[in-house]
Amino acid sequence: MAKLKDKRREKISVATEIDRLEERRTRCQDNLEAAEFRRRKEKLSEKERQELEDEMAIMNERVQKLDQELQMLRGENRRNMLLSVALLAVSALFYYIFIYVEQDS
């Protein structure tokens, strides 16, 4: 199952993956806020309150995990951008050397 997930992710761009994770993080954050609101406003039994706090702890862990994954993907995206800029600079340099220098000769 993990290999299938990795193969699917290979076909998706880093930017698309970042967007997808940001949407998931937003949904988790919204669910967490709703649970916090419910905990503050509703009168819950001790058991219900404990279950809600357990659910909130799980959602907090998910948000933290998504934040870590987003940070990793943003670093990868930054690295890819720098590589693209470097390739563009090298291409421009070769173009200048072979086109303009040879025309002057």
C-alpha positions as CSV (number, residue, x, y, z in Angstrom):
1,M,0.0,0.0,0.0
2,A,2.8,2.4,0.8
3,K,4.5,1.7,-2.5
4,L,1.3,2.4,-4.3
5,K,1.0,5.7,-2.5
6,D,4.6,6.6,-3.3
7,K,4.0,5.8,-7.0
8,R,0.9,8.1,-7.0
9,R,2.9,10.9,-5.4
10,E,5.7,10.6,-7.9
11,K,3.2,11.6,-10.6
12,I,2.0,14.6,-8.7
13,S,3.9,17.9,-8.7
14,V,5.3,19.2,-5.4
15,A,3.1,22.3,-5.7
16,T,0.0,20.2,-6.1
17,E,1.0,18.1,-3.1
18,I,1.5,21.2,-1.1
19,D,-2.0,22.5,-2.0
20,R,-3.5,19.2,-1.1
21,L,-1.8,19.1,2.3
22,E,-2.8,22.7,3.0
23,E,-6.4,21.9,2.3
24,R,-6.2,18.8,4.6
25,R,-4.5,20.9,7.3
26,T,-7.3,23.6,7.0
27,R,-10.0,21.0,7.4
28,C,-8.3,19.5,10.4
29,Q,-7.8,22.9,11.9
30,D,-11.5,23.7,11.3
31,N,-12.6,20.4,13.0
32,L,-10.3,21.2,15.9
33,E,-11.8,24.7,16.4
34,A,-15.3,23.2,16.2
35,A,-14.4,20.6,18.9
36,E,-12.9,23.4,21.1
37,F,-16.1,25.5,20.6
38,R,-18.2,22.5,21.5
39,R,-16.2,21.7,24.6
40,R,-16.5,25.3,25.8
41,K,-20.2,25.9,25.0
42,E,-21.9,22.5,25.6
43,K,-22.5,20.9,28.9
44,L,-20.8,17.5,28.5
45,S,-20.5,14.6,30.9
46,E,-17.1,13.7,32.1
47,K,-16.9,10.8,29.7
48,E,-18.0,12.9,26.7
49,R,-15.5,15.6,27.7
50,Q,-12.7,13.1,27.9
51,E,-13.6,11.6,24.5
52,L,-13.7,15.1,23.0
53,E,-10.3,15.9,24.5
54,D,-8.9,12.7,23.1
55,E,-10.3,13.5,19.7
56,M,-8.8,17.0,19.9
57,A,-5.4,15.5,20.9
58,I,-5.5,13.3,17.8
59,M,-6.4,16.3,15.6
60,N,-3.6,18.3,17.1
61,E,-1.2,15.5,16.2
62,R,-2.5,15.4,12.7
63,V,-2.1,19.1,12.3
64,Q,1.5,18.9,13.6
65,K,2.3,16.0,11.3
66,L,0.8,17.9,8.3
67,D,2.9,21.0,9.3
68,Q,6.1,18.9,9.3
69,E,5.2,17.4,5.9
70,L,4.4,20.8,4.5
71,Q,7.7,22.1,5.7
72,M,9.5,19.3,4.0
73,L,7.6,19.8,0.8
74,R,8.2,23.5,0.8
75,G,12.0,22.8,1.2
76,E,11.8,20.5,-1.7
77,N,9.9,23.0,-3.7
78,R,12.5,25.7,-2.9
79,R,15.3,23.3,-3.9
80,N,13.6,22.6,-7.2
81,M,13.1,26.3,-7.9
82,L,16.8,27.0,-7.2
83,L,17.8,24.1,-9.6
84,S,15.5,25.6,-12.3
85,V,17.0,29.0,-11.9
86,A,20.5,27.6,-12.0
87,L,19.7,25.6,-15.2
88,L,18.2,28.8,-16.8
89,A,21.4,30.7,-15.9
90,V,23.6,28.0,-17.3
91,S,21.5,27.9,-20.5
92,A,21.7,31.7,-20.8
93,L,25.4,31.6,-20.4
94,F,25.9,28.9,-23.1
95,Y,23.6,30.8,-25.4
96,Y,25.6,34.0,-24.9
97,I,28.9,32.2,-25.4
98,F,28.0,30.2,-28.5
99,I,25.7,32.7,-30.2
100,Y,27.1,36.1,-29.5
101,V,30.8,35.2,-29.2
102,E,30.7,33.2,-32.5
103,Q,28.9,36.1,-34.3
104,D,31.7,38.5,-33.2
105,S,34.4,36.1,-34.6
